[in-house]
Amino acid sequence: MILNARTVFVLCSICSILFISSCRNKNGATKTAESTTQNPAVKKDYISLIISFDTLSALKVKKNILKEDSILSLSPDNAANPYFHYFRARKYSLEKKRDSALLEYEKIKPAKANDEVSLLKTFGILTQNMGNGSMVESALTSQIFNALKESEQMKSRLTYRFYDLLAQAYFQNHNEKNSLKYAAIYFQNHPFNFHPVIKQRYFDISFLLASRLNDFKKMAYYNNQARLLAGKIGDSLALARTYDNEAQLYSQKGEPAKALVSSKTYFNYLKKTDNLNDIAFNNLATTFIRNNQPDSAIRYYKEGIEFEKRDVSGKQKEVHYAGLIDAYKMKGDYARALEAAQAAHKIELKNNEAIEAVKVAEMSEKYETEKKDRNIAELNGRNKLNETIIKQQRSSMFLIVLIFLGVISFFFIFYRQQRLKAKNNLLKSDNQRLNMEQKLLQAQLNPHFIFNAIANLQGLVASGHIDESVKYLKSFSGLLRSILEQNRKDFIEIEEEIASLNNYIQLQQMRYAGAFDYKITVDNDLDLNETLIPPMLIQPFVENAIEHGFRNISHKGFLNIAFKTKDNCLLIEVDDNGSGLTAKVADKQKKKSLAQIIIKERFDLLFTSKGQLAHFKVEDKKELAEKGVLVKILIPIIND
């Protein structure tokens, strides 16, 4: 797999992050950067100086950084000067000393809490933590968003740099849509968007988009524009990058020989200028594969793996191992191809686990926060209402005191106030108890479902079906998200319940391939978007039918779920042709009974305590000379 397009974007972002452009500017912007460094007696606007670095060549940027570091290091109070630490950090970055650079950024102390120096510090730290093109975790992305929000509120000159960081983060996480969105905003807000460097970056991103669309004509057009601009301004690195783009274009067009020539040109330039990266190794190796040269491909794939291991972040990508698989298979060495596949699989599982763990943690934290906010808001509302009642009663009692002008009336007023306060405290206590009971009952259902779903996933992984495991994991993540959202509500629409059931049953069908079919029907007089039911009401019975009813049967299982109306009530039937109730062992029966007890308690809390009819019944169809179990659930019809 050639990652040329991604390399273009990452290299461009790195150029922007390091404030290094690749052209020789002859206009006033360059003079600003150079003239302010020539006379140390002049008080410098360092923010403007740093922004103007975008218009300098890499060599001049390095020269200016070293010069500023040298000048500021001679200052007697340099430890208190934030720009001394900034340029010292930039110097360490040039020397590829990431840890030392981070320590210097941490030493920056802004004069006040919210100023552009603090943004400069934040930007430097975020830049160092972005890694080498690997996945950007959600915590780091959140930090970028927070910094962007602060920068926008300050109307800072550095705002465009945080747009660029977001564009790079989304790209590294394979979210091209948002990446292109923020790349466009970055270009619009850049103070020098008329400058050749910024234009060059625009051509590169446009080429990237065209390559994702397989639009060869546009790919050739934007790459040609980038090459013309690079030649015009004498930018050798940008010119070399166009050969990398050209290699990708030839590869996609099915011309591997031409692609190899272009890819070698680009690789050799990066090697000569000490700008190699692991993706460059991968691209050249993949080009060798397409040109039927597996030995050369294996060499560069392995060199890319060793290069990547030197990254201090410790993150790895499976792309090199995927290339090794193809190379070894081309040579007929299937034993080594299998070793490469196993290594790639371990990296993929590790990355997927990290992504899903972060997502689940975020969803859980968001759910708990919102639940607490709702409870607090509800209690505050009740407190205000009761405080209003107390004030009204106090006024009434005061009038009585005026009428009776007696001590008895005064004590009576006092007695009434005390009783009202006690009643208010009792009301708050009962309200808290009811809320906790309802949330506890809903929470008892969720772990049971989640643990079973995780067990299903473990079964697929253990069986070696990797593609199905990944697909199952993605589907399970989506289902878990919908369950967490539904649990914030006492009632949901039938349409939402059916969508969750479809997701759950389809996940089970992936586990028990060909074991059963199912059908969900709804009466015509029921409005899917208007009729409400409690969330996670049907899933326990569906789970029993699949996990226990369809186990060890000789025929194909069938599950029928129907939503009907009966006597102005909603009747839900869960009908299966499985083994029936008597086939269940004792421990499974206990789980079933626990689920039924929880559902009954939910019915008591939501319906029967308010005088509404609600119940369910589990029938073994063997009494009717049929197979399976029929569950009937009857609840009131509730419209939105």
FENDA-V938044 format. One record per pair of residues at least 4 apart in sequence whose ideal C-beta (glycine too) atoms are under 7 Angstrom apart, sorted by the first residue. I is the first residue (numbers start at 1). J is the second residue. D is the distance in Angstrom with one decimal. If there is no record, write none. Layout:
[[I;J;D] [I;J;D]]
This chain:
[[1;286;6.1] [1;319;5.7] [1;322;6.3] [1;323;6.8] [2;248;5.7] [2;251;5.7] [2;283;5.0] [2;286;4.7] [2;287;6.9] [3;7;5.7] [3;279;4.9] [3;282;6.0] [3;283;6.2] [3;319;6.6] [4;8;6.6] [4;244;5.2] [4;245;6.4] [4;247;6.3] [4;248;3.8] [4;283;5.4] [5;9;6.9] [5;208;4.4] [5;211;4.5] [5;212;6.9] [5;248;6.3] [6;10;6.2] [6;171;6.9] [6;279;6.8] [7;11;5.9] [7;244;6.7] [7;279;4.5] [7;280;6.8] [7;283;6.8] [8;12;6.2] [8;204;4.7] [8;207;6.6] [8;208;5.8] [8;241;6.4] [8;245;6.6] [9;13;6.2] [9;171;5.2] [9;204;7.0] [9;205;6.5] [9;208;5.6] [10;14;6.2] [10;133;4.9] [10;168;7.0] [11;15;6.5] [11;241;6.9] [12;16;6.6] [12;201;4.8] [12;204;5.2] [13;17;6.0] [13;164;6.3] [13;167;7.0] [13;168;3.9] [14;18;6.0] [15;20;5.3] [15;21;6.6] [15;22;6.7] [16;164;5.0] [17;127;4.7] [18;93;6.8] [19;50;6.3] [19;53;4.0] [19;54;5.9] [19;61;6.2] [20;58;4.6] [20;61;4.7] [21;54;5.2] [21;55;5.8] [21;56;6.0] [21;57;6.8] [21;197;3.7] [22;57;6.4] [22;58;6.3] [22;197;6.4] [22;235;4.4] [22;237;4.9] [22;238;5.2] [23;57;6.5] [23;196;4.9] [23;197;5.3] [23;233;4.2] [23;235;5.1] [24;57;5.5] [24;233;6.6] [24;234;6.1] [25;29;5.7] [25;30;3.9] [25;55;4.4] [25;56;6.7] [25;195;6.9] [26;30;6.6] [28;32;6.4] [29;52;5.6] [29;55;4.2] [29;192;6.2] [29;195;6.9] [30;34;6.2] [30;55;5.5] [30;56;6.3] [31;35;5.4] [32;36;6.4] [32;48;6.9] [32;52;4.9] [33;49;6.1] [33;52;3.9] [33;53;6.0] [33;55;6.8] [33;56;5.7] [33;64;6.6] [34;38;6.5] [36;42;6.7] [36;44;5.1] [36;49;5.3] [37;64;5.6] [37;67;5.7] [37;68;6.5] [40;71;5.5] [44;49;5.9] [45;49;6.5] [46;50;6.1] [46;83;5.0] [47;51;6.5] [47;116;5.2] [47;157;6.0] [48;52;6.2] [51;157;6.2] [51;191;6.2] [53;61;5.2] [53;64;6.8] [54;192;5.8] [54;197;6.3] [55;192;5.9] [55;195;5.6] [55;197;6.6] [56;60;4.1] [56;61;5.0] [57;61;7.0] [58;62;6.4] [59;63;6.3] [60;64;6.2] [61;65;6.3] [62;66;6.4] [62;94;5.8] [63;67;6.2] [64;68;6.2] [65;69;6.3] [65;87;5.7] [65;90;4.7] [65;91;5.8] [65;94;6.6] [66;70;6.3] [66;91;6.4] [67;71;6.4] [68;72;6.0] [68;87;4.4] [69;73;6.1] [69;87;4.4] [69;88;5.6] [69;91;5.0] [72;78;5.5] [72;81;6.1] [72;83;6.3] [72;84;4.0] [72;87;6.2] [73;78;5.9] [73;84;6.8] [75;81;6.2] [75;84;6.8] [77;81;6.4] [78;84;4.2] [82;86;6.2] [82;108;4.4] [82;109;6.0] [82;110;6.3] [82;117;4.9] [83;87;6.2] [84;88;6.2] [85;89;6.2] [85;104;4.8] [85;107;4.5] [85;108;4.8] [86;90;6.6] [86;108;6.1] [86;120;6.1] [86;124;6.9] [87;91;6.4] [88;92;6.7] [88;104;4.7] [89;93;6.5] [89;101;4.5] [89;104;3.6] [89;105;4.9] [89;124;5.8] [90;94;6.7] [91;95;6.6] [92;97;4.2] [92;100;4.3] [92;101;3.9] [92;104;6.3] [93;101;4.7] [97;101;6.1] [98;102;6.5] [98;128;5.7] [98;312;5.7] [99;103;6.6] [100;104;6.7] [101;105;6.5] [101;128;5.7] [102;106;6.4] [102;125;6.5] [102;128;5.2] [103;107;6.8] [105;121;5.6] [105;124;4.2] [105;125;4.9] [108;117;6.6] [108;121;4.1] [110;115;5.2] [110;117;4.1] [110;118;4.2] [111;115;6.3] [111;117;6.7] [113;118;7.0] [114;118;6.4] [114;150;6.8] [114;154;6.2] [116;120;6.2] [116;156;5.3] [116;157;6.8] [116;158;6.0] [117;121;6.6] [118;122;6.4] [119;123;6.1] [119;147;6.8] [119;150;7.0] [119;151;5.4] [119;156;5.6] [119;158;5.0] [120;124;6.5] [120;158;6.7] [121;125;6.5] [122;126;6.2] [122;147;4.8] [123;127;6.2] [123;158;6.5] [123;161;5.6] [123;162;6.9] [124;128;6.7] [125;129;6.4] [126;130;6.7] [126;143;6.2] [126;144;5.9] [126;147;6.7] [126;165;6.0] [129;140;5.8] [130;136;6.5] [130;168;6.6] [131;313;4.6] [131;315;5.9] [132;311;4.9] [132;313;6.7] [133;172;5.7] [133;279;6.7] [134;172;6.6] [134;313;6.7] [134;315;3.7] [134;317;6.4] [135;172;6.3] [135;173;5.8] [135;315;7.0] [135;351;6.2] [136;140;5.3] [136;141;5.8] [136;169;4.2] [136;172;5.1] [136;173;5.6] [137;358;6.1] [138;142;6.2] [138;358;4.8] [138;362;6.2] [139;143;6.8] [140;144;6.8] [141;145;6.6] [141;169;5.3] [142;146;6.3] [143;147;6.4] [144;148;6.3] [144;162;6.2] [144;165;5.1] [144;166;5.6] [144;169;6.1] [145;149;6.4] [146;150;6.5] [147;151;6.2] [147;162;5.4] [148;152;6.3] [148;162;4.0] [148;166;6.7] [149;153;6.5] [150;154;6.4] [151;156;4.5] [151;158;6.0] [151;159;4.4] [151;162;5.5] [152;159;5.8] [157;191;7.0] [159;163;7.0] [159;189;6.3] [160;164;6.6] [160;186;5.5] [160;189;4.0] [160;190;5.0] [161;165;6.6] [162;166;6.5] [163;167;6.5] [163;182;5.0] [163;185;4.8] [163;186;4.0] [163;189;6.3] [164;168;6.5] [164;186;4.5] [165;169;6.2] [166;170;6.3] [166;182;4.3] [167;171;6.4] [167;179;5.1] [167;182;4.0] [167;183;4.1] [167;186;5.8] [168;172;6.3] [169;173;6.5] [170;175;4.3] [170;178;4.2] [170;179;3.9] [170;182;6.6] [171;176;6.8] [171;179;4.0] [175;179;6.0] [176;180;6.1] [176;212;6.3] [177;181;6.6] [178;182;6.4] [179;183;6.1] [180;184;6.4] [180;209;6.4] [181;185;6.8] [182;186;6.2] [183;187;6.6] [183;205;5.3] [184;188;6.4] [185;189;6.1] [186;190;6.3] [187;193;5.6] [187;198;6.5] [187;202;5.7] [188;193;6.9] [190;198;5.4] [192;198;5.7] [193;198;5.0] [195;199;7.0] [196;200;6.0] [196;229;5.9] [196;233;4.9] [197;201;6.7] [198;202;6.6] [199;203;6.7] [199;229;6.2] [200;204;6.6] [200;226;6.0] [200;229;5.5] [200;230;6.7] [200;238;5.4] [201;205;6.5] [202;206;6.2] [203;207;6.3] [203;222;5.0] [203;225;5.0] [203;226;3.9] [203;229;6.8] [204;208;6.6] [204;226;6.2] [205;209;6.6] [206;210;6.4] [206;222;4.4] [207;211;6.3] [207;219;5.8] [207;222;4.2] [207;223;5.4] [207;226;6.9] [207;245;5.5] [208;212;6.7] [209;213;6.6] [210;215;4.6] [210;218;3.8] [210;219;4.4] [210;222;6.1] [211;219;5.5] [211;248;6.1] [214;252;6.3] [215;219;6.2] [216;220;6.2] [216;249;6.5] [216;252;6.8] [216;253;6.0] [217;221;6.4] [218;222;6.2] [219;223;6.1] [219;249;5.1] [220;224;6.0] [220;249;6.3] [221;225;6.5] [222;226;6.4] [223;227;6.3] [223;242;5.4] [223;245;4.4] [223;246;6.2] [223;249;6.7] [224;228;6.4] [225;229;6.4] [226;230;6.2] [226;238;6.6] [226;242;5.4] [227;231;6.3] [227;239;6.4] [227;242;4.3] [228;232;6.2] [229;233;6.4] [230;235;4.5] [230;238;3.8] [230;239;4.1] [230;242;6.5] [231;239;6.3] [235;239;6.1] [236;240;6.3] [237;241;6.5] [240;265;7.0] [240;266;5.4] [240;269;3.9] [241;245;6.6] [241;266;6.9] [242;246;6.1] [243;247;6.5] [243;262;4.5] [243;265;4.4] [243;266;4.5] [244;248;7.0] [244;263;6.9] [244;266;4.0] [244;283;6.9] [245;249;6.4] [246;250;6.4] [246;262;4.3] [247;251;6.3] [247;259;4.6] [247;262;3.9] [247;263;3.9] [247;266;6.6] [247;283;7.0] [247;287;6.1] [248;252;6.3] [249;253;6.3] [250;255;4.3] [250;258;4.3] [250;259;3.7] [250;262;6.4] [251;256;6.6] [251;259;4.4] [251;287;6.7] [251;290;6.1] [255;259;6.2] [256;260;6.2] [256;287;6.8] [256;290;3.9] [256;291;4.3] [257;291;6.1] [258;262;6.6] [259;263;6.0] [259;287;5.2] [259;290;6.7] [260;264;6.3] [260;287;4.8] [260;288;6.8] [260;291;4.9] [261;265;6.7] [262;266;6.6] [263;267;6.2] [263;283;5.9] [263;284;5.1] [263;287;4.3] [264;268;6.0] [264;284;6.9] [265;269;6.7] [266;270;6.6] [267;271;6.3] [267;280;5.6] [267;284;4.7] [268;272;6.2] [269;273;6.2] [270;275;4.6] [270;276;4.8] [270;280;5.4] [271;276;5.5] [276;280;5.5] [276;307;6.8] [278;282;6.6] [278;304;4.7] [278;307;4.8] [278;308;4.1] [279;283;6.2] [280;284;6.5] [281;285;6.2] [281;300;4.9] [281;303;5.3] [281;304;2.9] [281;307;6.1] [282;286;6.1] [282;301;6.9] [282;304;5.2] [282;319;5.6] [282;320;5.7] [282;323;6.2] [283;287;6.5] [284;288;6.7] [284;300;5.1] [285;289;6.7] [285;297;4.4] [285;300;3.7] [285;301;4.5] [285;304;6.7] [285;323;5.5] [286;290;6.6] [286;323;5.7] [287;291;6.3] [288;293;4.3] [288;296;4.3] [288;297;3.9] [288;300;6.9] [289;294;6.6] [289;297;4.6] [289;323;6.7] [289;326;5.6] [289;327;5.9] [289;330;6.9] [293;297;6.2] [294;298;6.1] [294;327;4.3] [294;330;4.3] [294;331;4.9] [295;299;6.7] [296;300;6.7] [297;301;6.1] [297;323;6.7] [297;327;4.5] [298;302;6.3] [298;324;6.5] [298;327;4.8] [299;303;6.4] [300;304;6.2] [301;305;6.7] [301;320;5.0] [301;323;4.8] [301;324;4.9] [301;327;6.6] [302;306;6.5] [303;307;6.2] [304;308;6.3] [304;320;4.9] [305;309;6.6] [305;320;4.8] [308;316;6.2] [311;315;6.8] [316;347;5.1] [317;347;7.0] [318;322;5.8] [318;344;3.9] [318;347;4.3] [318;348;5.2] [319;323;6.7] [320;324;6.6] [321;325;6.7] [321;340;4.6] [321;343;4.8] [321;344;3.6] [322;344;5.5] [323;327;6.3] [324;328;6.0] [324;340;3.9] [325;329;6.2] [325;337;5.0] [325;340;4.8] [325;341;5.3] [326;330;6.3] [327;331;6.8] [328;333;4.4] [328;336;4.5] [328;337;3.7] [328;340;6.4] [329;334;6.7] [329;337;4.9] [333;337;6.3] [334;338;6.3] [335;339;6.9] [336;340;6.5] [337;341;6.4] [338;342;6.4] [339;343;6.6] [340;344;6.3] [341;345;6.2] [342;346;6.6] [343;347;6.7] [344;348;6.2] [345;349;6.3] [345;466;6.2] [346;350;6.4] [347;351;6.4] [348;352;6.2] [349;353;6.1] [350;354;6.6] [351;355;6.5] [352;356;6.1] [352;470;6.8] [352;473;6.4] [353;357;5.9] [354;358;6.5] [355;359;6.4] [356;360;6.2] [356;473;6.4] [356;477;5.9] [357;361;6.3] [358;362;6.2] [359;363;6.4] [359;477;6.2] [360;364;6.2] [360;480;6.9] [361;365;6.2] [362;366;6.2] [363;367;6.2] [363;481;6.0] [363;484;5.2] [364;368;6.4] [365;369;6.3] [366;370;6.2] [367;371;6.3] [367;484;5.1] [367;488;6.8] [368;372;6.5] [369;373;6.4] [370;374;6.4] [370;488;6.5] [371;375;6.5] [371;488;6.8] [372;376;6.2] [373;377;6.2] [374;378;6.2] [375;379;6.3] [375;435;6.2] [376;380;6.2] [377;381;6.5] [378;382;6.6] [379;383;6.2] [379;428;6.7] [380;384;6.4] [381;385;6.5] [382;386;6.2] [382;428;6.8] [382;431;6.6] [383;387;6.1] [384;388;6.5] [385;389;6.6] [386;390;6.3] [386;424;4.5] [387;391;6.5] [388;392;6.5] [389;393;6.3] [390;394;6.2] [390;420;5.9] [391;395;6.6] [392;396;6.5] [393;397;6.1] [393;416;6.4] [393;417;6.7] [393;420;6.0] [394;398;6.3] [394;417;6.7] [395;399;6.7] [396;400;6.7] [397;401;6.5] [397;413;3.3] [397;416;6.3] [398;402;6.6] [399;403;6.4] [400;404;6.0] [400;409;5.2] [400;413;6.3] [401;409;5.2] [401;410;5.6] [401;413;6.1] [404;409;3.8] [407;411;6.5] [408;412;6.2] [409;413;6.5] [410;414;6.5] [411;415;6.2] [412;416;6.5] [413;417;6.5] [414;418;6.6] [415;419;6.5] [416;420;6.3] [417;421;6.5] [418;422;6.4] [419;423;6.2] [420;424;6.3] [421;425;6.6] [422;426;6.4] [423;427;6.2] [424;428;6.6] [425;429;6.4] [426;430;6.3] [427;431;6.3] [428;432;6.4] [429;433;6.4] [430;434;6.3] [431;435;6.4] [432;436;6.2] [433;437;6.3] [434;438;6.4] [435;439;6.3] [436;440;6.0] [437;441;6.4] [437;605;6.4] [438;442;6.6] [438;605;5.7] [439;443;6.0] [440;444;6.5] [441;598;5.8] [441;601;5.5] [441;602;5.2] [441;605;6.8] [442;446;7.0] [442;487;5.3] [444;598;5.2] [445;449;6.5] [445;536;4.9] [445;540;6.8] [445;598;6.2] [446;450;5.9] [446;483;6.5] [446;487;6.6] [447;451;6.0] [448;452;6.7] [449;453;6.3] [449;539;6.2] [450;454;6.3] [451;455;6.4] [452;456;6.7] [452;543;6.5] [453;457;6.7] [453;476;5.5] [453;507;6.9] [454;458;6.4] [455;459;6.6] [456;460;6.8] [456;507;6.7] [456;511;4.7] [457;461;6.4] [457;469;6.7] [457;472;5.6] [457;473;6.2] [457;476;6.4] [458;462;6.0] [459;463;6.4] [459;511;6.3] [460;465;5.3] [460;468;5.4] [460;469;4.6] [460;472;5.5] [460;511;6.6] [461;469;4.9] [465;469;5.9] [466;470;6.6] [467;471;6.3] [468;472;5.9] [468;510;6.2] [469;473;6.3] [470;474;6.6] [471;475;6.4] [472;476;6.0] [472;507;6.4] [472;510;5.7] [473;477;6.4] [474;478;6.8] [475;479;6.3] [475;503;6.5] [475;507;5.6] [476;480;6.1] [476;507;6.4] [477;481;6.6] [478;482;6.7] [478;503;6.9] [479;483;6.4] [479;500;6.8] [479;503;4.4] [479;504;6.3] [479;507;6.8] [480;484;6.4] [481;485;6.5] [482;486;6.2] [482;500;5.6] [483;487;6.3] [483;500;6.8] [483;536;6.9] [486;492;5.2] [486;496;6.5] [486;500;7.0] [486;535;3.9] [486;536;7.0] [487;535;6.2] [489;535;6.3] [490;534;6.8] [490;606;6.7] [491;532;3.9] [491;533;6.4] [491;534;6.0] [491;638;6.1] [492;496;4.4] [492;497;6.0] [492;532;6.5] [492;533;6.7] [492;535;4.8] [493;528;6.6] [493;529;5.7] [493;531;7.0] [493;532;6.1] [493;640;6.9] [494;498;6.1] [494;522;6.7] [494;526;6.8] [494;528;5.0] [494;531;5.0] [494;533;6.1] [494;563;6.1] [495;499;6.4] [495;528;4.1] [495;529;5.7] [496;500;6.5] [497;501;6.3] [497;533;5.9] [497;535;6.9] [497;538;6.6] [498;502;6.3] [498;520;5.7] [499;503;6.6] [500;504;6.3] [501;505;6.0] [501;520;6.6] [501;538;6.3] [501;539;6.8] [501;542;6.4] [501;561;6.7] [502;506;6.0] [503;507;6.5] [504;508;6.6] [504;539;6.1] [504;542;6.9] [505;509;6.3] [505;518;5.4] [505;542;6.6] [506;510;6.8] [507;511;7.0] [508;512;6.1] [508;546;5.0] [509;513;6.9] [512;516;6.7] [512;550;7.0] [515;550;5.7] [515;557;5.9] [516;546;6.8] [516;550;5.1] [516;556;6.4] [516;557;3.2] [516;558;6.3] [516;559;6.1] [517;558;5.4] [518;558;7.0] [518;559;4.0] [519;560;5.3] [520;561;4.6] [521;562;4.9] [522;526;5.4] [522;528;6.3] [522;563;4.5] [523;563;6.3] [523;564;5.1] [523;565;5.8] [525;565;6.0] [526;531;5.3] [526;563;5.8] [526;565;6.4] [527;531;5.6] [530;639;5.1] [530;640;5.0] [531;570;6.8] [531;637;6.4] [531;638;7.0] [531;639;6.2] [532;638;4.4] [532;639;7.0] [532;640;5.9] [533;537;5.7] [533;570;6.9] [533;635;6.7] [534;602;6.1] [534;606;6.1] [537;599;7.0] [537;633;6.9] [538;542;5.9] [538;561;6.7] [538;572;6.3] [538;574;6.3] [539;543;6.0] [540;544;6.6] [540;595;4.1] [540;599;7.0] [541;545;6.5] [541;574;4.5] [541;631;4.6] [542;546;6.4] [542;559;6.9] [542;574;6.2] [543;547;5.6] [544;548;5.3] [544;549;6.5] [544;592;5.7] [545;549;4.3] [545;550;6.8] [545;559;5.5] [545;574;6.5] [545;576;4.0] [545;578;6.0] [545;629;6.7] [546;550;5.6] [547;551;6.7] [548;584;5.3] [548;588;5.7] [549;557;6.9] [549;576;4.7] [549;578;2.5] [549;579;5.8] [549;628;6.2] [549;629;6.0] [550;557;3.7] [550;578;4.9] [552;579;6.8] [553;557;6.4] [553;578;6.0] [553;579;5.6] [557;576;6.5] [557;577;6.2] [557;578;5.8] [558;576;7.0] [558;577;5.2] [559;576;5.0] [560;575;4.4] [561;574;5.6] [562;573;4.6] [563;570;6.9] [563;572;5.7] [564;571;4.5] [564;573;7.0] [565;570;6.5] [565;571;6.8] [565;637;7.0] [566;571;4.2] [568;637;6.5] [569;613;6.5] [569;634;5.3] [569;635;6.7] [569;636;6.0] [569;637;6.2] [570;635;5.3] [570;637;4.9] [571;632;6.6] [571;634;5.5] [572;633;4.2] [573;630;6.7] [573;631;6.9] [573;632;5.7] [574;631;4.1] [575;628;6.9] [575;630;5.0] [576;628;4.4] [576;629;5.8] [577;627;4.7] [577;628;4.2] [578;627;6.9] [578;628;4.8] [578;629;6.7] [579;583;3.6] [580;620;5.1] [580;621;6.8] [580;622;5.3] [580;627;6.6] [580;628;6.1] [580;629;6.0] [581;620;4.4] [581;629;6.0] [582;620;7.0] [584;588;4.5] [584;589;5.1] [586;590;6.7] [587;591;6.9] [588;592;6.5] [589;593;6.2] [590;594;6.3] [591;595;6.6] [592;596;6.4] [593;597;6.3] [594;598;6.5] [595;599;6.4] [596;600;6.3] [597;601;6.5] [598;602;6.5] [599;603;6.5] [599;616;6.5] [600;604;6.5] [601;605;6.4] [602;606;5.9] [603;607;5.3] [603;608;5.8] [603;614;4.2] [603;615;6.8] [604;608;4.9] [604;609;5.6] [605;609;6.2] [607;612;4.1] [607;614;3.7] [607;635;6.4] [607;636;6.2] [608;612;6.5] [608;614;5.8] [612;636;4.8] [613;634;6.8] [613;636;6.5] [614;634;6.7] [614;635;4.6] [614;636;6.6] [615;634;5.8] [616;631;6.5] [616;632;6.5] [616;633;4.3] [617;632;4.9] [618;629;6.4] [618;631;5.3] [619;629;6.8] [619;630;4.6] [620;629;6.0] [621;626;4.0] [621;627;6.4] [621;628;5.1] [621;629;6.5] [621;630;5.6]]
